[in-house]
Amino acid sequence: MSAAAPKATTSVDRYRSLFDARPLPDNALTQWRRAAFERFAAIGLPTQREEDWKYTNLRRLESRQFTPATPAPVATDESRWIANAGARIVLANGHALASLSTVSPQPPGVTLLTLGQWIANSPEQVAEFLQKQRRDASSFELLNAAFLEDGVVIDLADGARFDQPIYVIHQMGPGNGMSHPRIFVRCGRNSACTLVEHYIGAADSETLTNSVVSLDLAQGAKVAHYRLQQESSRSFHIGTVHAHLDRDSRYACRDIALGATLARTHITATLAGPGAEATLQGLFAPSGTQHLDTYTLVDHAAPHTLSNEEYRGVADGRGRGVYRGKVIVRKDAQKIDSRQSSRNLLLSPTAEIDTRPELEIYANDVKCSHGATTGQLDSTALFYLRSRGLSEDEARGLLIRAFAESILSTIELEPLRQHLEQQLNERFASSEARA
């Protein structure tokens, strides 16, 4: 007689075990979570056979075993937080810590609360709201839906303005926890706000952060959105952003990726009303064995809309960067203007950056352009700087910072820009950092 070999446990099986082990109440929200998980189980995690994931292999992520992160205290003197960045909300291991948040008082017309508060007070209302969200959710969005515990809800009435930035700190502690935070931003007509997301991880942690941000901008609304990803060098980060823009609204996203062993950011902007404008800019800097992937999709669904994209990559060591930007111009979206630029810098012979700008145009009266370049530091400029007395490390650092300045100079929030300049100075300060 021969015994059958035990069936290998897949990552979906492990997530199912974690989901089934959670003590959830019998209500509409739990039903929504369960339906989301079953859709995730049917789809599974994406593979490189899917065009959108062609350059990113998730085997490193699939081989890890995570557990739902539990609330944990965070040091109040956290040195990596950005000082004076605005009204602060701290999500430690994906759970809000009221003691470290500074969001009161709130201006008239502004509702700012944690998703956990809303779930605790009105789970049926939350379920009804969530059921109206995107029907074509990706597998990671579905995984987020199944395991989400907390997040942030920002609701601005018509004409409301939150003058100071809303600074959301996503901080993961040590261990192998996973966090699935979700942020909702609803901006009424002619309202305005600034959202800063800062993702941080403990030095020795091997965690998973799988975040989803949904932004709905009514006519004339304006949102400035900053994402700074500084997870630990052993952790995994998946970030999904969806922005829906109505007539004459403005959405600007600056996405900076410096941390994690493997990270993927997916940003979608749907320009649904004439006069809508989206600006997407980013900087990713993989080093060591990091793999940092950015995917953007701009959907010109209405005429007389404008989009402008600029992404820059700096790869060092054996780091690999990926940028794929896709622009869709719908059949009736005439008189649109779309510009896309990808510029990349390789600092070592083993570094790699894959870039793929795409245009999918179904209208005939449009202005669309895209371009991509990848190269090394200018040897002539390097020689010139060294001839002026700079060391090789100093000269290289100066040229790298000048390359990144195109993105950093667009950051209007002074504390954030200074923080990033310091981080990049430290990252490229010496040849040891490039090893």
DRENLUM-277906 format. One record per residue (C-alpha): residue in one letter; x, y, z. Coordinates in nm, 3 decimals. Each point is the difference from the previous one (the first is absolute). Layout:
{res=A; x=X; y=Y; z=Z} .
...
REM end
This chain:
{res=M; x=0.000; y=0.000; z=0.000} .
{res=S; x=0.115; y=0.354; z=-0.068} .
{res=A; x=-0.115; y=0.309; z=0.183} .
{res=A; x=-0.105; y=0.301; z=-0.201} .
{res=A; x=0.228; y=0.300; z=0.037} .
{res=P; x=-0.159; y=0.283; z=0.199} .
{res=K; x=-0.136; y=0.281; z=-0.212} .
{res=A; x=0.227; y=0.301; z=-0.005} .
{res=T; x=-0.132; y=0.299; z=0.188} .
{res=T; x=-0.042; y=0.301; z=-0.226} .
{res=S; x=0.003; y=0.364; z=0.099} .
{res=V; x=-0.377; y=0.013; z=-0.058} .
{res=D; x=-0.043; y=-0.294; z=0.241} .
{res=R; x=0.204; y=0.183; z=0.264} .
{res=Y; x=-0.207; y=0.316; z=-0.040} .
{res=R; x=-0.321; y=-0.206; z=0.023} .
{res=S; x=0.116; y=-0.154; z=0.328} .
{res=L; x=0.068; y=0.347; z=0.139} .
{res=F; x=-0.334; y=0.131; z=-0.122} .
{res=D; x=-0.198; y=-0.292; z=0.144} .
{res=A; x=0.176; y=0.037; z=0.336} .
{res=R; x=-0.116; y=0.359; z=0.049} .
{res=P; x=-0.290; y=0.054; z=0.244} .
{res=L; x=-0.234; y=0.211; z=-0.215} .
{res=P; x=-0.357; y=0.100; z=0.090} .
{res=D; x=-0.290; y=-0.119; z=-0.213} .
{res=N; x=-0.091; y=0.319; z=-0.188} .
{res=A; x=-0.001; y=0.152; z=-0.348} .
{res=L; x=0.361; y=0.115; z=0.031} .
{res=T; x=0.120; y=-0.353; z=0.070} .
{res=Q; x=-0.201; y=-0.127; z=-0.296} .
{res=W; x=0.170; y=0.260; z=-0.217} .
{res=R; x=0.341; y=-0.107; z=0.132} .
{res=R; x=-0.076; y=-0.366; z=-0.065} .
{res=A; x=-0.118; y=0.069; z=-0.355} .
{res=A; x=0.318; y=0.198; z=-0.066} .
{res=F; x=0.216; y=-0.283; z=0.129} .
{res=E; x=-0.175; y=-0.258; z=-0.218} .
{res=R; x=0.060; y=0.219; z=-0.304} .
{res=F; x=0.366; y=0.031; z=0.104} .
{res=A; x=0.027; y=-0.379; z=0.041} .
{res=A; x=-0.142; y=-0.050; z=-0.348} .
{res=I; x=0.244; y=0.246; z=-0.156} .
{res=G; x=0.309; y=-0.070; z=0.211} .
{res=L; x=0.307; y=0.220; z=0.004} .
{res=P; x=0.111; y=0.139; z=-0.337} .
{res=T; x=0.273; y=-0.170; z=-0.201} .
{res=Q; x=0.241; y=0.116; z=-0.267} .
{res=R; x=-0.228; y=-0.153; z=-0.261} .
{res=E; x=-0.222; y=0.303; z=0.056} .
{res=E; x=0.113; y=0.295; z=-0.209} .
{res=D; x=-0.028; y=0.248; z=0.288} .
{res=W; x=0.239; y=-0.214; z=0.207} .
{res=K; x=0.243; y=-0.098; z=-0.274} .
{res=Y; x=0.305; y=0.147; z=0.175} .
{res=T; x=-0.079; y=-0.094; z=0.361} .
{res=N; x=0.020; y=-0.350; z=0.144} .
{res=L; x=-0.187; y=-0.052; z=0.328} .
{res=R; x=0.164; y=-0.326; z=0.103} .
{res=R; x=0.185; y=0.172; z=0.283} .
{res=L; x=-0.330; y=0.130; z=0.132} .
{res=E; x=-0.186; y=-0.329; z=-0.047} .
{res=S; x=0.263; y=-0.195; z=0.192} .
{res=R; x=-0.047; y=0.210; z=0.315} .
{res=Q; x=-0.251; y=-0.071; z=0.276} .
{res=F; x=-0.160; y=0.307; z=0.155} .
{res=T; x=-0.241; y=0.040; z=0.288} .
{res=P; x=-0.253; y=0.281; z=0.051} .
{res=A; x=0.183; y=0.279; z=0.181} .
{res=T; x=-0.134; y=0.098; z=0.340} .
{res=P; x=-0.014; y=0.351; z=0.151} .
{res=A; x=0.334; y=0.100; z=0.145} .
{res=P; x=0.138; y=0.314; z=0.165} .
{res=V; x=0.245; y=0.216; z=-0.191} .
{res=A; x=0.272; y=0.216; z=0.151} .
{res=T; x=-0.120; y=0.359; z=0.013} .
{res=D; x=0.349; y=0.127; z=-0.082} .
{res=E; x=0.016; y=-0.196; z=-0.325} .
{res=S; x=0.290; y=0.162; z=-0.181} .
{res=R; x=-0.119; y=-0.100; z=-0.346} .
{res=W; x=-0.326; y=0.190; z=0.021} .
{res=I; x=-0.012; y=0.326; z=-0.193} .
{res=A; x=-0.013; y=0.290; z=0.241} .
{res=N; x=-0.268; y=0.265; z=-0.050} .
{res=A; x=-0.156; y=-0.193; z=-0.289} .
{res=G; x=-0.360; y=0.079; z=0.100} .
{res=A; x=-0.294; y=-0.152; z=0.186} .
{res=R; x=0.127; y=-0.346; z=0.092} .
{res=I; x=-0.170; y=-0.338; z=0.000} .
{res=V; x=0.212; y=-0.299; z=0.103} .
{res=L; x=-0.087; y=-0.350; z=-0.120} .
{res=A; x=0.226; y=-0.238; z=0.191} .
{res=N; x=-0.014; y=-0.349; z=-0.148} .
{res=G; x=-0.303; y=0.122; z=-0.192} .
{res=H; x=-0.192; y=0.112; z=0.312} .
{res=A; x=-0.060; y=0.364; z=0.093} .
{res=L; x=0.159; y=0.130; z=0.318} .
{res=A; x=-0.211; y=0.291; z=0.126} .
{res=S; x=0.262; y=0.095; z=0.261} .
{res=L; x=0.249; y=0.091; z=-0.275} .
{res=S; x=-0.244; y=0.169; z=-0.236} .
{res=T; x=-0.046; y=0.376; z=-0.019} .
{res=V; x=-0.304; y=0.064; z=-0.218} .
{res=S; x=-0.220; y=0.218; z=0.222} .
{res=P; x=-0.159; y=0.245; z=-0.034} .
{res=Q; x=-0.133; y=-0.055; z=-0.352} .
{res=P; x=-0.097; y=0.290; z=-0.226} .
{res=P; x=-0.369; y=0.051; z=-0.093} .
{res=G; x=-0.113; y=-0.238; z=-0.272} .
{res=V; x=0.279; y=-0.249; z=0.066} .
{res=T; x=-0.054; y=-0.351; z=0.138} .
{res=L; x=0.318; y=-0.183; z=0.089} .
{res=L; x=-0.021; y=-0.329; z=0.186} .
{res=T; x=0.156; y=-0.344; z=0.001} .
{res=L; x=-0.160; y=-0.285; z=-0.189} .
{res=G; x=0.008; y=-0.205; z=0.322} .
{res=Q; x=-0.220; y=0.260; z=0.171} .
{res=W; x=-0.249; y=-0.014; z=-0.286} .
{res=I; x=-0.006; y=-0.380; z=0.002} .
{res=A; x=-0.055; y=-0.010; z=0.377} .
{res=N; x=-0.286; y=0.250; z=-0.013} .
{res=S; x=-0.174; y=-0.085; z=-0.329} .
{res=P; x=0.113; y=-0.333; z=-0.151} .
{res=E; x=-0.313; y=-0.027; z=-0.216} .
{res=Q; x=0.058; y=0.351; z=-0.139} .
{res=V; x=0.365; y=-0.085; z=-0.073} .
{res=A; x=-0.106; y=-0.317; z=-0.181} .
{res=E; x=-0.250; y=0.194; z=-0.212} .
{res=F; x=0.268; y=0.254; z=-0.088} .
{res=L; x=0.261; y=-0.265; z=-0.086} .
{res=Q; x=-0.239; y=-0.190; z=-0.223} .
{res=K; x=-0.013; y=0.306; z=-0.226} .
{res=Q; x=0.376; y=-0.004; z=-0.054} .
{res=R; x=0.176; y=-0.129; z=-0.312} .
{res=R; x=-0.136; y=-0.324; z=-0.142} .
{res=D; x=0.316; y=-0.083; z=-0.197} .
{res=A; x=0.226; y=-0.018; z=0.305} .
{res=S; x=0.341; y=-0.165; z=-0.035} .
{res=S; x=0.106; y=-0.298; z=0.208} .
{res=F; x=0.192; y=0.220; z=0.246} .
{res=E; x=-0.299; y=0.233; z=0.038} .
{res=L; x=-0.217; y=-0.303; z=0.075} .
{res=L; x=0.256; y=-0.124; z=0.254} .
{res=N; x=-0.008; y=0.344; z=0.160} .
{res=A; x=-0.381; y=-0.013; z=0.014} .
{res=A; x=0.004; y=-0.340; z=0.170} .
{res=F; x=0.248; y=0.099; z=0.271} .
{res=L; x=-0.044; y=0.376; z=0.045} .
{res=E; x=-0.032; y=0.115; z=0.360} .
{res=D; x=0.066; y=0.372; z=-0.005} .
{res=G; x=0.091; y=0.299; z=-0.206} .
{res=V; x=-0.104; y=0.359; z=-0.052} .
{res=V; x=-0.317; y=0.168; z=-0.128} .
{res=I; x=0.026; y=0.357; z=-0.130} .
{res=D; x=-0.326; y=0.167; z=-0.103} .
{res=L; x=-0.008; y=0.363; z=-0.116} .
{res=A; x=-0.325; y=0.182; z=-0.058} .
{res=D; x=-0.045; y=0.237; z=-0.293} .
{res=G; x=0.242; y=0.289; z=0.032} .
{res=A; x=0.177; y=-0.147; z=0.305} .
{res=R; x=0.377; y=0.031; z=0.032} .
{res=F; x=0.240; y=-0.172; z=0.235} .
{res=D; x=0.282; y=0.253; z=0.007} .
{res=Q; x=0.263; y=-0.217; z=0.167} .
{res=P; x=0.112; y=-0.330; z=-0.156} .
{res=I; x=-0.148; y=-0.325; z=0.131} .
{res=Y; x=0.307; y=-0.207; z=0.093} .
{res=V; x=-0.073; y=-0.374; z=0.021} .
{res=I; x=0.282; y=-0.210; z=0.143} .
{res=H; x=-0.016; y=-0.372; z=-0.085} .
{res=Q; x=0.248; y=-0.158; z=0.238} .
{res=M; x=0.066; y=-0.373; z=0.020} .
{res=G; x=0.171; y=-0.146; z=0.304} .
{res=P; x=0.238; y=-0.298; z=0.022} .
{res=G; x=-0.113; y=-0.350; z=-0.094} .
{res=N; x=-0.186; y=-0.144; z=-0.297} .
{res=G; x=-0.331; y=0.183; z=0.021} .
{res=M; x=-0.213; y=0.110; z=-0.292} .
{res=S; x=-0.202; y=0.319; z=-0.018} .
{res=H; x=-0.282; y=0.090; z=-0.240} .
{res=P; x=-0.088; y=0.367; z=0.061} .
{res=R; x=-0.247; y=0.189; z=-0.216} .
{res=I; x=-0.043; y=0.374; z=-0.048} .
{res=F; x=-0.311; y=0.164; z=-0.144} .
{res=V; x=0.007; y=0.361; z=-0.119} .
{res=R; x=-0.322; y=0.165; z=-0.118} .
{res=C; x=0.033; y=0.360; z=-0.109} .
{res=G; x=-0.312; y=0.207; z=-0.063} .
{res=R; x=-0.026; y=0.275; z=-0.261} .
{res=N; x=0.285; y=0.254; z=0.017} .
{res=S; x=0.149; y=-0.158; z=0.314} .
{res=A; x=0.372; y=-0.056; z=0.055} .
{res=C; x=0.240; y=-0.203; z=0.216} .
{res=T; x=0.353; y=-0.140; z=0.013} .
{res=L; x=0.062; y=-0.364; z=0.095} .
{res=V; x=0.346; y=-0.125; z=0.102} .
{res=E; x=0.052; y=-0.374; z=0.043} .
{res=H; x=0.321; y=-0.122; z=0.162} .
{res=Y; x=0.073; y=-0.373; z=0.013} .
{res=I; x=0.265; y=-0.110; z=0.254} .
{res=G; x=0.112; y=-0.339; z=0.128} .
{res=A; x=0.216; y=-0.128; z=0.285} .
{res=A; x=0.355; y=-0.081; z=-0.107} .
{res=D; x=-0.023; y=-0.378; z=0.053} .
{res=S; x=-0.362; y=-0.048; z=-0.105} .
{res=E; x=-0.114; y=-0.223; z=-0.285} .
{res=T; x=-0.351; y=0.134; z=-0.037} .
{res=L; x=-0.263; y=0.058; z=-0.268} .
{res=T; x=-0.179; y=0.331; z=-0.049} .
{res=N; x=-0.285; y=-0.017; z=-0.251} .
{res=S; x=-0.167; y=0.341; z=-0.012} .
{res=V; x=-0.287; y=0.139; z=-0.210} .
{res=V; x=-0.080; y=0.370; z=-0.045} .
{res=S; x=-0.319; y=0.116; z=-0.174} .
{res=L; x=-0.050; y=0.366; z=-0.091} .
{res=D; x=-0.319; y=0.148; z=-0.141} .
{res=L; x=0.034; y=0.362; z=-0.117} .
{res=A; x=-0.319; y=0.191; z=-0.082} .
{res=Q; x=-0.011; y=0.300; z=-0.234} .
{res=G; x=0.279; y=0.248; z=0.070} .
{res=A; x=0.154; y=-0.199; z=0.286} .
{res=K; x=0.377; y=-0.006; z=0.053} .
{res=V; x=0.211; y=-0.268; z=0.171} .
{res=A; x=0.377; y=-0.013; z=0.043} .
{res=H; x=0.106; y=-0.354; z=0.089} .
{res=Y; x=0.350; y=-0.097; z=0.117} .
{res=R; x=0.112; y=-0.362; z=0.051} .
{res=L; x=0.335; y=-0.073; z=0.166} .
{res=Q; x=0.082; y=-0.369; z=0.027} .
{res=Q; x=0.282; y=-0.081; z=0.244} .
{res=E; x=-0.086; y=-0.352; z=0.113} .
{res=S; x=0.275; y=-0.220; z=0.146} .
{res=S; x=0.246; y=-0.158; z=-0.242} .
{res=R; x=-0.152; y=-0.347; z=0.061} .
{res=S; x=-0.367; y=0.094; z=-0.027} .
{res=F; x=-0.254; y=-0.001; z=-0.280} .
{res=H; x=-0.216; y=0.291; z=-0.110} .
{res=I; x=-0.300; y=0.000; z=-0.233} .
{res=G; x=-0.172; y=0.335; z=-0.050} .
{res=T; x=-0.313; y=0.065; z=-0.208} .
{res=V; x=-0.135; y=0.348; z=-0.072} .
{res=H; x=-0.317; y=0.083; z=-0.194} .
{res=A; x=-0.094; y=0.362; z=-0.072} .
{res=H; x=-0.324; y=0.096; z=-0.173} .
{res=L; x=-0.008; y=0.358; z=-0.130} .
{res=D; x=-0.314; y=0.191; z=-0.092} .
{res=R; x=-0.021; y=0.322; z=-0.204} .
{res=D; x=0.279; y=0.255; z=0.061} .
{res=S; x=0.149; y=-0.194; z=0.292} .
{res=R; x=0.374; y=-0.028; z=0.065} .
{res=Y; x=0.191; y=-0.299; z=0.136} .
{res=A; x=0.376; y=-0.001; z=0.051} .
{res=C; x=0.184; y=-0.306; z=0.131} .
{res=R; x=0.371; y=-0.013; z=0.088} .
{res=D; x=0.111; y=-0.354; z=0.074} .
{res=I; x=0.345; y=-0.067; z=0.151} .
{res=A; x=0.113; y=-0.362; z=0.042} .
{res=L; x=0.319; y=-0.063; z=0.199} .
{res=G; x=-0.071; y=-0.300; z=0.225} .
{res=A; x=-0.113; y=-0.367; z=0.003} .
{res=T; x=0.162; y=-0.303; z=-0.156} .
{res=L; x=-0.286; y=-0.020; z=-0.248} .
{res=A; x=-0.250; y=0.280; z=-0.061} .
{res=R; x=-0.269; y=0.065; z=-0.255} .
{res=T; x=-0.206; y=0.319; z=-0.033} .
{res=H; x=-0.302; y=0.013; z=-0.232} .
{res=I; x=-0.148; y=0.345; z=-0.063} .
{res=T; x=-0.311; y=0.056; z=-0.210} .
{res=A; x=-0.144; y=0.342; z=-0.086} .
{res=T; x=-0.332; y=0.014; z=-0.185} .
{res=L; x=-0.071; y=0.340; z=-0.156} .
{res=A; x=-0.378; y=-0.022; z=-0.020} .
{res=G; x=-0.094; y=0.365; z=-0.056} .
{res=P; x=0.114; y=0.274; z=-0.241} .
{res=G; x=0.273; y=0.219; z=0.144} .
{res=A; x=0.128; y=-0.268; z=0.238} .
{res=E; x=0.377; y=-0.009; z=0.047} .
{res=A; x=0.229; y=-0.269; z=0.145} .
{res=T; x=0.370; y=0.037; z=0.078} .
{res=L; x=0.189; y=-0.316; z=0.092} .
{res=Q; x=0.366; y=0.026; z=0.094} .
{res=G; x=0.228; y=-0.244; z=0.174} .
{res=L; x=0.348; y=-0.106; z=0.097} .
{res=F; x=0.111; y=-0.356; z=0.074} .
{res=A; x=0.351; y=-0.092; z=0.115} .
{res=P; x=0.064; y=-0.376; z=0.032} .
{res=S; x=0.335; y=-0.109; z=0.140} .
{res=G; x=0.149; y=-0.324; z=0.130} .
{res=T; x=-0.249; y=-0.264; z=-0.116} .
{res=Q; x=-0.311; y=0.217; z=0.020} .
{res=H; x=-0.274; y=-0.031; z=-0.261} .
{res=L; x=-0.216; y=0.314; z=-0.030} .
{res=D; x=-0.285; y=-0.002; z=-0.253} .
{res=T; x=-0.230; y=0.287; z=-0.097} .
{res=Y; x=-0.302; y=-0.034; z=-0.229} .
{res=T; x=-0.213; y=0.298; z=-0.099} .
{res=L; x=-0.321; y=0.015; z=-0.201} .
{res=V; x=-0.151; y=0.330; z=-0.113} .
{res=D; x=-0.344; y=-0.036; z=-0.154} .
{res=H; x=-0.113; y=0.301; z=-0.205} .
{res=A; x=-0.371; y=-0.078; z=0.009} .
{res=A; x=-0.116; y=0.355; z=-0.083} .
{res=P; x=0.104; y=0.267; z=-0.253} .
{res=H; x=0.213; y=0.304; z=0.086} .
{res=T; x=0.197; y=-0.179; z=0.272} .
{res=L; x=0.370; y=0.022; z=0.083} .
{res=S; x=0.252; y=-0.242; z=0.146} .
{res=N; x=0.370; y=0.040; z=0.067} .
{res=E; x=0.225; y=-0.282; z=0.121} .
{res=E; x=0.367; y=0.008; z=0.091} .
{res=Y; x=0.180; y=-0.289; z=0.170} .
{res=R; x=0.368; y=-0.034; z=0.076} .
{res=G; x=0.187; y=-0.310; z=0.112} .
{res=V; x=0.345; y=-0.036; z=0.158} .
{res=A; x=0.119; y=-0.361; z=0.029} .
{res=D; x=0.311; y=-0.112; z=0.187} .
{res=G; x=0.167; y=-0.328; z=0.097} .
{res=R; x=-0.217; y=-0.283; z=-0.133} .
{res=G; x=-0.315; y=0.203; z=0.046} .
{res=R; x=-0.275; y=-0.020; z=-0.260} .
{res=G; x=-0.254; y=0.267; z=-0.078} .
{res=V; x=-0.310; y=-0.024; z=-0.216} .
{res=Y; x=-0.215; y=0.277; z=-0.142} .
{res=R; x=-0.295; y=-0.072; z=-0.225} .
{res=G; x=-0.229; y=0.289; z=-0.083} .
{res=K; x=-0.313; y=-0.043; z=-0.207} .
{res=V; x=-0.224; y=0.273; z=-0.139} .
{res=I; x=-0.343; y=-0.078; z=-0.143} .
{res=V; x=-0.187; y=0.256; z=-0.210} .
{res=R; x=-0.366; y=-0.096; z=-0.039} .
{res=K; x=-0.191; y=0.032; z=-0.329} .
{res=D; x=-0.175; y=0.327; z=0.085} .
{res=A; x=0.287; y=0.153; z=0.198} .
{res=Q; x=0.100; y=0.259; z=-0.259} .
{res=K; x=0.228; y=0.299; z=0.064} .
{res=I; x=0.198; y=-0.171; z=0.275} .
{res=D; x=0.364; y=0.063; z=0.083} .
{res=S; x=0.212; y=-0.279; z=0.148} .
{res=R; x=0.373; y=0.004; z=0.067} .
{res=Q; x=0.212; y=-0.279; z=0.142} .
{res=S; x=0.370; y=-0.014; z=0.084} .
{res=S; x=0.218; y=-0.273; z=0.151} .
{res=R; x=0.368; y=0.070; z=0.069} .
{res=N; x=0.226; y=-0.247; z=0.174} .
{res=L; x=0.352; y=-0.014; z=0.137} .
{res=L; x=0.208; y=-0.317; z=0.052} .
{res=L; x=0.278; y=0.033; z=0.258} .
{res=S; x=0.150; y=-0.349; z=-0.031} .
{res=P; x=0.042; y=-0.257; z=-0.279} .
{res=T; x=-0.229; y=-0.245; z=0.181} .
{res=A; x=-0.289; y=0.241; z=0.051} .
{res=E; x=-0.304; y=-0.017; z=-0.227} .
{res=I; x=-0.300; y=0.217; z=-0.083} .
{res=D; x=-0.283; y=-0.109; z=-0.229} .
{res=T; x=-0.213; y=0.281; z=-0.138} .
{res=R; x=-0.302; y=-0.026; z=-0.226} .
{res=P; x=-0.214; y=0.304; z=-0.082} .
{res=E; x=-0.320; y=-0.084; z=-0.191} .
{res=L; x=-0.268; y=0.192; z=-0.188} .
{res=E; x=-0.339; y=-0.145; z=-0.090} .
{res=I; x=-0.187; y=0.260; z=-0.205} .
{res=Y; x=-0.353; y=-0.026; z=-0.139} .
{res=A; x=-0.056; y=0.372; z=-0.077} .
{res=N; x=0.147; y=0.194; z=-0.292} .
{res=D; x=0.038; y=0.357; z=0.129} .
{res=V; x=0.250; y=-0.039; z=0.282} .
{res=K; x=0.350; y=0.102; z=0.109} .
{res=C; x=0.193; y=-0.291; z=0.147} .
{res=S; x=0.372; y=-0.046; z=0.055} .
{res=H; x=0.222; y=-0.239; z=0.190} .
{res=G; x=0.369; y=-0.068; z=0.034} .
{res=A; x=0.240; y=-0.220; z=0.195} .
{res=T; x=0.376; y=0.009; z=0.056} .
{res=T; x=0.238; y=-0.216; z=0.203} .
{res=G; x=0.369; y=0.070; z=0.046} .
{res=Q; x=0.293; y=0.044; z=0.235} .
{res=L; x=0.153; y=0.305; z=0.164} .
{res=D; x=0.148; y=0.245; z=-0.246} .
{res=S; x=0.373; y=-0.070; z=0.004} .
{res=T; x=0.078; y=0.350; z=-0.129} .
{res=A; x=-0.197; y=0.165; z=0.278} .
{res=L; x=0.161; y=-0.234; z=0.251} .
{res=F; x=0.348; y=0.093; z=-0.125} .
{res=Y; x=-0.084; y=0.371; z=0.011} .
{res=L; x=-0.118; y=-0.017; z=0.363} .
{res=R; x=0.307; y=-0.198; z=0.106} .
{res=S; x=0.223; y=0.255; z=-0.173} .
{res=R; x=-0.157; y=0.259; z=0.228} .
{res=G; x=0.120; y=-0.182; z=0.309} .
{res=L; x=-0.290; y=-0.233; z=0.080} .
{res=S; x=0.067; y=-0.362; z=0.086} .
{res=E; x=-0.154; y=-0.270; z=-0.219} .
{res=D; x=-0.264; y=-0.076; z=0.263} .
{res=E; x=-0.086; y=0.369; z=0.038} .
{res=A; x=-0.021; y=0.050; z=-0.375} .
{res=R; x=-0.218; y=-0.306; z=-0.049} .
{res=G; x=-0.227; y=0.104; z=0.285} .
{res=L; x=-0.040; y=0.350; z=-0.144} .
{res=L; x=-0.096; y=-0.132; z=-0.344} .
{res=I; x=-0.247; y=-0.250; z=0.147} .
{res=R; x=-0.169; y=0.266; z=0.210} .
{res=A; x=-0.020; y=0.228; z=-0.303} .
{res=F; x=-0.169; y=-0.282; z=-0.192} .
{res=A; x=-0.254; y=-0.052; z=0.279} .
{res=E; x=-0.059; y=0.373; z=0.048} .
{res=S; x=-0.246; y=0.007; z=-0.290} .
{res=I; x=-0.242; y=-0.195; z=0.220} .
{res=L; x=0.097; y=0.142; z=0.339} .
{res=S; x=-0.045; y=0.359; z=-0.120} .
{res=T; x=-0.370; y=-0.067; z=-0.065} .
{res=I; x=-0.063; y=-0.083; z=0.367} .
{res=E; x=-0.158; y=0.313; z=0.144} .
{res=L; x=-0.006; y=-0.132; z=0.358} .
{res=E; x=0.329; y=0.130; z=0.140} .
{res=P; x=0.044; y=-0.249; z=0.291} .
{res=L; x=-0.052; y=-0.293; z=-0.236} .
{res=R; x=0.240; y=0.134; z=-0.260} .
{res=Q; x=0.271; y=0.056; z=0.262} .
{res=H; x=-0.055; y=-0.350; z=0.136} .
{res=L; x=0.040; y=-0.152; z=-0.346} .
{res=E; x=0.310; y=0.200; z=-0.078} .
{res=Q; x=0.158; y=-0.127; z=0.321} .
{res=Q; x=-0.098; y=-0.360; z=-0.079} .
{res=L; x=0.148; y=0.015; z=-0.350} .
{res=N; x=0.317; y=0.169; z=0.126} .
{res=E; x=0.053; y=-0.285; z=0.246} .
{res=R; x=-0.088; y=-0.265; z=-0.258} .
{res=F; x=0.255; y=0.115; z=-0.257} .
{res=A; x=0.259; y=0.148; z=0.234} .
{res=S; x=0.273; y=-0.257; z=-0.053} .
{res=S; x=0.111; y=-0.292; z=-0.208} .
{res=E; x=-0.093; y=-0.234; z=0.288} .
{res=A; x=-0.366; y=0.098; z=-0.053} .
{res=R; x=0.029; y=-0.114; z=-0.361} .
{res=A; x=0.145; y=-0.341; z=0.079} .
REM end
